[in-house]
Amino acid sequence: MVLSRAQAAELDRRDDLAGLRARFVLPDGLLYLDGNSLGALPVGVAERVAHVVEHEWGRRLIRSWNEAEWFTAHRRVAAALAPLLGAGADEVAVADSTSVNLFKLLVAAVRLRPGRPVLVVERGAFPTDVYLARSVAELTGGELRLIDSPAELPAALDERVAVVGLSEVDFRTGARWDAAATTAAIHAVGALALWDLSHSTGALDVDLTGWDADLAVGCGYKYLNGGPGAPAYCFVAARHADAVLTPLPGWHGHAEPFAMSPDYVPAPGVGRLAAGTPPVLSLLALEQALEVLAGVPRAALEAKAHRLTSLFVELVDAHCPELAVVSPREPAARGSQVSLRHELAYPLIRALAQRQVIGDFRTPDIARFGFPPAYTRFVDVWDAVRLIRATLDADEHRDPRLAVRETVT
Ligand SMILES: Cc1ncc(COP(=O)(O)O)c(C=O)c1O
């Protein structure tokens, strides 16, 4: 049964998370379905950043490293993030970008499994994951094993594998691994499981402890709403925390940074994964942003993600049959996104933007829509599909000017 708009509005009235939307600055009339790429601005972040710039930096200057606790801010942010990962605060580090964290943890994983030269990743993973795994294989004299689908993983697992790095949710299709079962299969051959949670944390019921995961990384600017270029995070299970060795042993990861010793002594636990001075403005923006999700149960976020994406799939099937749903149809088998295939996907996304519906395009032919459960309404889903239909009916996606690619798609 396909819902009416009034029925979608009723779903919003009954939504326990509906109140979270007021904690975001969302332009009137905009249907923002791209929070899986860049999360919306939470209320309070602009004020916090202004205070940090004007007061803490502008007036208090260098004294703020101590007075405003800039130096230890990354530990506070890690503690705020840990519940969204199903992890302990002492298992999470906030630093650098996801790419840099992948490098650090892939090297650390190979060092934790001496005599095992192989790294396994998906060929279709987010490209940075593949590039970095290849680089780590080259730098460590190892070997990269690429798989093309989940079905190929069992055959790729043997006693030569040090680490398997997988994105829980595929950035392109939204397909989701069964992380607990997959981690168990990886462990069965003695290898380590590294999860890229960029498209999961803040939208799904991530449970690194329950999965028995070894390592993880993820972005701070998607469903965590930390802002463009927000610091990323790493997870190291407590059982490995004092054994991991970072290939980027910078002074912020030293046990005593201000001893200014020429000899590197790693800080205890995950603190050693810090390298250099963090981007304090971005770090404190992320800290403020995380207040929105404080205390929100991960399972409630995931339950709403299932319902939002299911509604979108149902409406697209009913009203836009020329768009093929490529995301899995089983809600638990996908992230909080739905990808649609169309040969004119790029100009379609740009035509929709002209109608204030923001999604994004992933090459070669995917129109991708994200549904952050913290601020997406059921009526937004309904309105978006109505506007997609209207755009197609008006042939706006056939405008050749919209086919010219912009720098960022
Ligand atoms: C799954 C995944 N991994 C890694 C990255 C790269 O993150 P960063 O640019 O912070 O290195 C992205 C960026 O979108 C991503 O989607």
The ligand as an SDF file (V2000), in Angstrom:
LIG
                    3D

 16 16  0  0  0  0  0  0  0  0999 V2000
   33.4580    4.7310    3.0250 C   0  0  0  0  0  0  0  0  0  0  0  0
   34.4100    5.8850    3.0090 C   0  0  0  0  0  0  0  0  0  0  0  0
   35.6530    5.7140    3.4350 N   0  0  0  0  0  0  0  0  0  0  0  0
   36.5460    6.7200    3.4370 C   0  0  0  0  0  0  0  0  0  0  0  0
   36.2040    7.9770    2.9870 C   0  0  0  0  0  0  0  0  0  0  0  0
   37.2460    9.0630    2.9210 C   0  0  0  0  0  0  0  0  0  0  0  0
   37.2570    9.8540    4.0370 O   0  0  0  0  0  0  0  0  0  0  0  0
   38.3140   11.0480    4.1740 P   0  0  0  0  0  0  0  0  0  0  0  0
   38.0880   11.9670    3.0380 O   0  0  0  0  0  0  0  0  0  0  0  0
   37.9900   11.6360    5.5130 O   0  0  0  0  0  0  0  0  0  0  0  0
   39.6640   10.4670    4.1530 O   0  0  0  0  0  0  0  0  0  0  0  0
   34.8970    8.2210    2.5640 C   0  0  0  0  0  0  0  0  0  0  0  0
   34.4900    9.5630    2.1060 C   0  0  0  0  0  0  0  0  0  0  0  0
   33.4080    9.8120    1.6640 O   0  0  0  0  0  0  0  0  0  0  0  0
   33.9820    7.1380    2.5650 C   0  0  0  0  0  0  0  0  0  0  0  0
   32.7270    7.3110    2.1140 O   0  0  0  0  0  0  0  0  0  0  0  0
  1  2  1  0
  2  3  1  0
  2 15  2  0
  3  4  2  0
  4  5  1  0
  5  6  1  0
  5 12  2  0
  6  7  1  0
  7  8  1  0
  8  9  2  0
  8 10  1  0
  8 11  1  0
 12 13  1  0
 12 15  1  0
 13 14  2  0
 15 16  1  0
M  END
$$$$
